[in-house]
Amino acid sequence: MTRPTSRDVATAAGVSQATVSLVLGDKWRGRVSERTAGLVRESAARLGYRPNLAARNLRLGSTRTALLVVPALTNEFFARVYTGAARIAAEHGFGVVLYPSPDGTGPARDPFASARAALDGVIASSMAAHALDALGGDGLPLVMLDSDPTATTAAAHVNLAMADGMRQVTEHLLTHGHRRFLHLASAVDSWTFDVRAHALAALLEPHATLRTARAHLTVDAARTAAEAALTTPRDRPTAIVCDDDILAAGACKAARRLGLRIPEDLSVTGFDDLALATAVDPELTTVHLPAERVGEQGMTALLTVLDGGTWTAPDLPVELVVRDSSGPAPA
C-alpha cells in the first residue's frame, strides 16, 4: 500500500501543499483560517498521513534531538534528571538521547560521527564544561546542570541551592547539640561537591570541629573510609555529614560494625533523597534534590536558547527531610 503524501492531503482538503505544511507544522495561526486548518488535520487523519520527519529535519537543519550527558547511569539522581528532560522534550516534539560519559566526569567523547550533524543541543549534568569540548566545541548550544555557573562556554545554567542545603543540615545538627563533625566527602573532583565542602566548612566555623574523609561513590568505599575515621574513640565525631545518600549508607554500615547506635551515638545525614534513603534502617535524614525539576528546566533552557532567547532562573530550592538517622548529640 502506497504511503499517503502531503500532496494527497492537499488534494483531499482542497488546499495547496504549502497550506498543509503550515498546518501540520503548527505554523498556521494568522496565515490560515481555523476552518481550513481543521479540514487539513481531518484529511490527514482520514488518510493516515504521517509527516516524513527525517526529510523535514534535513530541510530545516534540525534533528529535534538533544543529548543528555551524565557521569554515570548507576546513580538514581541522573535517571530522574533524564525523566524530567524527556517529559518536556516530548511536549515539544523533541527526543533526548542519554549518554553516560565513558570517563565519568572526565572528557566525554563524541558518540556520533559528528555531534553537530546529529544533535540540536547538549545538556550536561554535573560535568565540567571543559570535559564537553568534543561535543560542544563545534558550536552546539550547551546547557549545564548542577555545574559551575561561571563556565562561559555554556549557553545556560540550571543549578540547585546546594549551599542552602548544607545550611539546613548544619542548623539541624547544631541545634541538636553536635559539635564534632565528620564530612564524608565524595572523591569525585567536581564543582557540585566543592560547593558542599566549602559551605559546610564556612557554616561550622567557629561553632564546631570538622574533619574530612573522602571516598568513592560506593557503599563499600564509604564504609571503609567512615570506619577508619570512627575507630579512635577520642574526639570521635558525633555527626557525619555525607555528600550523598550512597556515602551515608556506607557510614551507617561502618557505625554498626563498630557497635555504634544511630542516632543515639552517631547522627548521619545524606544528600539527594534517593530511594535508598528510606530503604536503610534507620531511615536517612537527607537533603531532597528535585532531580526531575532539574531535567525539566534543563530542557526548557535548551529550547529557549534554540528559539533565540536567553535563559535566566534562580537556583532550584532544596529541602532537608528529617528522618530517624539524626538526633541529639550523645552526652
C-alpha positions in Angstrom: 0.0 0.0 0.0 1.4 3.4 -1.0 2.1 5.7 1.9 0.0 8.9 1.6 1.9 12.1 0.8 1.3 15.8 1.7 0.1 16.2 -1.9 -2.6 13.6 -1.2 -3.7 15.5 1.9 -3.7 18.8 -0.1 -5.9 17.3 -2.8 -8.3 15.8 -0.2 -8.6 19.1 1.7 -8.7 21.2 -1.5 -5.8 23.3 -0.5 -2.1 23.8 -1.5 0.8 21.7 -0.2 2.2 24.9 1.4 -1.0 25.2 3.4 -0.7 21.5 4.5 2.9 22.2 5.6 1.9 25.3 7.6 -0.9 23.4 9.4 0.9 20.2 10.2 4.0 22.2 11.2 1.8 24.2 13.6 2.7 27.5 11.9 -0.8 28.3 10.5 -2.0 30.8 13.0 -2.6 34.2 11.4 -2.0 32.7 8.0 -4.7 30.1 7.6 -8.2 30.1 8.9 -9.2 27.7 11.8 -11.7 26.1 9.4 -9.1 25.3 6.8 -6.6 24.1 9.5 -9.3 21.8 10.8 -10.0 20.5 7.3 -6.3 19.7 6.7 -6.0 17.9 10.0 -9.1 15.9 9.4 -7.9 14.9 5.9 -4.5 13.9 7.2 -6.1 11.7 9.9 -8.5 10.1 7.4 -5.7 9.2 5.0 -3.4 8.1 7.8 -0.8 10.6 6.8 2.4 10.9 8.9 5.0 13.6 8.1 8.4 12.5 7.0 10.3 13.9 10.0 13.7 12.9 8.7 13.2 14.9 5.4 11.6 17.8 7.3 14.5 18.0 9.7 17.0 17.9 6.8 15.2 20.9 5.2 15.1 22.8 8.4 18.7 21.9 9.5 17.3 20.5 12.7 17.2 17.0 14.2 14.9 17.8 17.1 17.2 15.8 19.3 19.1 16.7 22.5 22.0 14.8 24.1 21.9 14.5 27.9 25.4 13.7 29.2 25.7 12.3 32.7 28.7 10.9 34.6 27.1 7.5 35.3 23.9 5.5 34.9 24.3 3.8 38.3 23.0 6.9 40.2 19.3 7.3 40.5 19.6 11.1 40.5 20.6 11.1 36.8 17.7 8.8 35.9 15.4 11.3 37.4 17.1 14.2 35.6 16.5 12.3 32.3 12.8 11.7 33.2 12.3 15.4 33.6 14.1 16.4 30.5 12.4 13.7 28.4 9.0 14.9 29.6 9.5 18.5 28.4 11.2 17.3 25.2 8.2 15.1 24.3 5.8 18.0 24.8 7.8 19.9 22.1 8.4 17.1 19.7 12.0 16.5 20.7 13.8 13.4 21.7 16.5 13.0 24.3 19.5 10.7 23.9 21.0 9.7 27.3 24.8 9.4 27.2 26.9 8.3 30.2 30.4 9.7 29.8 32.8 6.8 29.5 35.2 8.5 31.9 32.8 9.7 34.5 33.2 13.5 35.0 36.3 13.4 32.7 36.4 14.3 29.0 33.3 13.0 27.2 33.9 11.5 23.7 31.6 12.3 20.8 29.3 9.3 20.5 28.4 10.3 16.9 30.4 10.8 13.8 29.6 14.4 14.2 27.6 15.8 17.1 26.7 18.9 15.0 25.0 16.7 12.4 23.1 14.5 14.8 22.0 17.0 17.5 20.4 20.3 18.1 22.0 20.8 21.5 23.7 19.2 24.6 22.5 19.2 28.2 25.2 18.1 30.7 24.5 17.2 34.3 27.2 17.5 37.0 30.0 17.8 34.4 32.8 20.3 33.9 32.5 22.4 30.8 36.0 21.6 29.6 35.0 17.9 29.7 32.5 18.5 26.9 34.7 20.2 24.3 34.4 17.2 22.0 30.6 17.7 22.0 30.1 21.5 22.2 33.3 22.7 20.7 31.7 22.9 17.2 29.1 25.5 18.3 26.3 23.3 19.6 24.2 25.0 22.3 25.3 23.7 25.7 23.1 23.8 28.9 24.9 22.9 32.1 23.1 21.3 35.1 24.4 21.3 38.6 27.7 22.7 37.3 30.0 25.8 37.6 27.9 28.8 36.7 31.0 30.8 35.6 31.5 28.4 32.7 31.3 30.8 29.8 31.1 28.1 27.2 27.6 27.3 28.3 24.5 29.0 26.9 22.6 28.5 30.1 22.9 27.0 33.6 20.4 25.2 35.9 21.6 24.8 39.4 20.4 23.7 42.8 20.7 25.7 46.0 23.4 23.3 47.3 24.9 25.7 49.8 21.5 26.3 51.3 21.1 22.5 51.6 24.2 22.4 53.7 22.9 25.3 55.8 19.8 23.3 56.6 21.9 20.3 57.6 24.2 22.2 59.8 21.5 24.1 61.5 19.6 20.9 62.2 22.7 19.2 63.7 24.0 22.2 65.7 20.5 22.7 67.2 20.7 19.1 68.4 24.0 19.9 70.2 26.5 18.4 67.8 30.0 20.0 67.9 32.3 17.3 66.4 31.6 16.7 62.7 33.0 14.4 60.1 32.4 15.3 56.4 32.3 12.1 54.4 33.1 13.7 51.1 32.9 12.4 47.5 36.3 11.6 46.0 34.9 12.9 42.7 36.5 16.2 41.7 33.5 18.3 40.6 32.0 21.7 41.2 28.9 20.5 43.0 30.9 18.6 45.6 33.3 21.5 46.1 30.3 23.8 46.8 29.1 21.4 49.5 32.5 21.2 51.1 33.1 24.9 51.2 29.6 25.7 52.5 29.9 23.1 55.3 33.3 24.4 56.5 32.1 28.0 56.5 28.9 27.2 58.3 30.5 25.2 61.1 33.3 27.6 61.9 33.8 28.6 64.7 30.9 26.6 66.3 32.3 23.1 65.8 35.3 21.0 64.7 35.3 19.4 61.3 37.3 16.6 59.9 37.1 15.3 56.3 37.3 11.8 54.9 37.0 11.0 51.2 35.5 8.0 49.5 34.5 7.0 46.0 30.7 6.8 45.5 30.1 3.2 46.5 28.7 1.8 49.8 31.9 -0.3 50.4 34.3 2.6 49.8 32.2 4.8 52.1 32.1 2.1 54.8 35.8 1.7 54.7 36.5 5.4 55.0 34.0 6.0 57.7 35.2 3.0 59.7 38.8 4.4 59.7 37.6 7.8 60.8 35.5 6.4 63.7 37.9 3.8 65.1 39.6 6.3 67.5 37.2 6.9 70.5 39.0 10.1 71.5 37.3 13.1 69.7 35.1 10.7 67.7 32.6 12.7 65.7 29.0 12.7 66.8 27.7 13.6 63.4 28.7 12.5 59.9 27.6 14.8 57.0 27.7 12.8 53.7 27.9 14.2 50.2 25.2 11.8 49.1 22.9 9.0 50.2 25.2 6.2 49.0 28.0 7.5 51.2 25.6 7.8 54.1 24.6 4.2 53.7 28.2 3.2 53.9 28.7 5.3 57.0 25.7 3.6 58.6 27.3 0.2 57.9 30.6 1.4 59.5 28.8 2.5 62.6 27.0 -0.8 63.0 30.3 -2.8 62.6 31.8 -0.7 65.4 28.8 -1.2 67.7 27.6 2.4 67.4 23.9 3.1 67.6 22.3 5.5 65.1 21.2 8.1 66.1 21.9 7.6 69.9 25.8 7.5 69.4 26.1 9.0 66.0 23.9 11.0 63.6 24.3 10.5 59.9 22.9 12.7 57.1 22.9 12.4 53.3 22.2 14.4 50.2 19.9 13.6 47.2 16.9 11.7 48.9 17.3 8.7 46.7 15.0 5.6 47.2 17.9 4.2 49.2 17.2 6.8 51.9 14.1 5.0 53.1 15.4 1.5 52.4 18.1 1.8 55.1 17.3 1.3 58.8 17.0 3.8 60.4 15.7 5.8 57.5 18.0 8.6 56.4 17.9 12.3 57.2 18.9 13.8 53.9 18.6 16.8 51.6 15.9 16.3 48.9 17.1 17.4 45.5 14.3 17.9 42.9 16.1 16.0 40.2 13.2 15.8 37.8 12.8 19.6 38.0 16.5 20.0 37.1 15.9 17.9 34.0 12.7 19.9 33.1 14.4 23.2 33.5 17.4 22.0 31.6 15.3 21.0 28.6 13.3 24.2 28.8 16.5 26.2 28.9 17.8 24.5 25.8 14.5 25.1 23.9 14.7 28.7 24.9 18.2 29.1 23.6 17.3 27.3 20.4 14.4 29.7 19.9 16.9 32.6 20.2 16.0 33.6 23.8 18.1 34.0 26.9 17.6 31.7 29.9 17.8 33.0 33.4 16.4 31.4 36.5 17.2 31.3 40.3 18.7 28.2 41.8 16.1 25.5 42.4 15.3 25.2 46.2 16.3 22.1 48.1 14.8 20.8 51.4 16.1 18.9 54.4 14.0 15.8 55.1 14.4 14.8 58.7 14.1 11.1 59.4 15.4 8.7 62.1 19.2 8.8 61.4 19.8 12.1 63.2 19.0 13.2 66.7 20.5 14.8 69.8 24.3 14.6 70.3 25.3 12.0 72.9 26.1 13.3 76.4 
